[in-house]
Each structure stands twice: as structure tokens, then as C-alpha cells.
């Protein structure tokens, strides 16, 4: 390998938004991620329903009216 052309491969901390921290090695010093295997629904088996501006309630109201009309 040639000297001086490769980036430094140092130990680093990878930190998730949920607070989980992993020690690893990388060419970047500190890495921050939004989601990791501890909080991702695919790995945890838990579905997180994030309601933005009442969209879930709007959806429920819309289809509650349609199902009520069909039964009436």
C-alpha cells in the first residue's frame, strides 16, 4: 500500500436518535443516525404510528362514515 493516500481509519461513536450508542471504526469521527436496529419497526416487531397533523383521525373519520352508510 502506498503511504499517505489512504484516509485514517479511527474508532468512532455511532449514535441513534433513540439514544443507542455503538462503538465502531470508520473514516468519519462521529456519526449520528435517525433510526437503528433497536428502534426500527422491522427489527422490533412494533409498529410505531406517527400522527402528523391529525391524519390518522381524519382517515378514521372518513372511513367510519362510509362503513356507517353501508350498514344503514
C-alpha positions in Angstrom: 0.0 0.0 0.0 1.2 3.5 -0.8 1.9 5.8 2.1 -0.2 9.0 2.6 -3.1 8.3 0.2 -5.5 6.4 2.4 -7.8 8.1 4.9 -7.3 7.4 8.6 -9.4 4.6 10.0 -10.2 5.5 13.6 -12.6 4.4 16.3 -15.9 6.3 16.3 -19.2 6.5 18.0 -22.4 5.9 16.1 -25.3 7.5 18.0 -29.0 6.9 17.2 -31.8 9.4 17.9 -33.2 6.9 20.5 -30.0 7.1 22.5 -28.4 3.8 21.5 -24.6 4.2 21.0 -22.3 1.8 19.2 -18.5 1.9 19.2 -17.1 1.1 15.8 -14.4 2.1 13.4 -14.8 4.5 10.4 -13.1 7.2 8.5 -15.6 9.7 9.9 -15.3 10.8 13.5 -18.8 10.8 15.0 -21.9 9.5 13.2 -25.5 10.4 14.1 -28.4 8.3 12.7 -32.1 8.8 12.9 -33.1 5.1 13.3 -31.2 1.9 14.3 -31.9 -1.8 14.8 -33.1 -1.1 18.4 -35.9 1.2 17.3 -36.7 0.2 13.7 -40.1 -1.5 13.4 -38.8 -4.3 11.2 -36.4 -5.5 13.8 -38.5 -4.7 16.9 -41.8 -6.1 15.6 -43.6 -3.0 16.9 -45.4 -0.6 14.5 -45.0 3.0 15.5 -47.8 5.1 14.3 -46.7 8.7 13.9 -49.6 11.1 13.6 -48.8 14.2 11.6 -51.4 16.9 11.8 -54.3 14.6 12.6 -54.1 12.4 9.5 -54.9 9.2 11.4 -58.1 10.7 12.9 -59.1 12.1 9.5 -58.7 8.7 7.9 -60.7 7.0 10.7 -63.5 9.6 10.5 -63.6 9.3 6.7 -64.0 5.5 6.6 -66.2 5.4 9.7 -68.8 7.4 7.8 -68.6 5.1 4.7 -69.0 2.0 6.8 -71.9 3.6 8.7 -73.6 4.4 5.3 -73.2 0.9 4.1 -74.8 -0.7 7.2 -77.7 1.8 7.2 
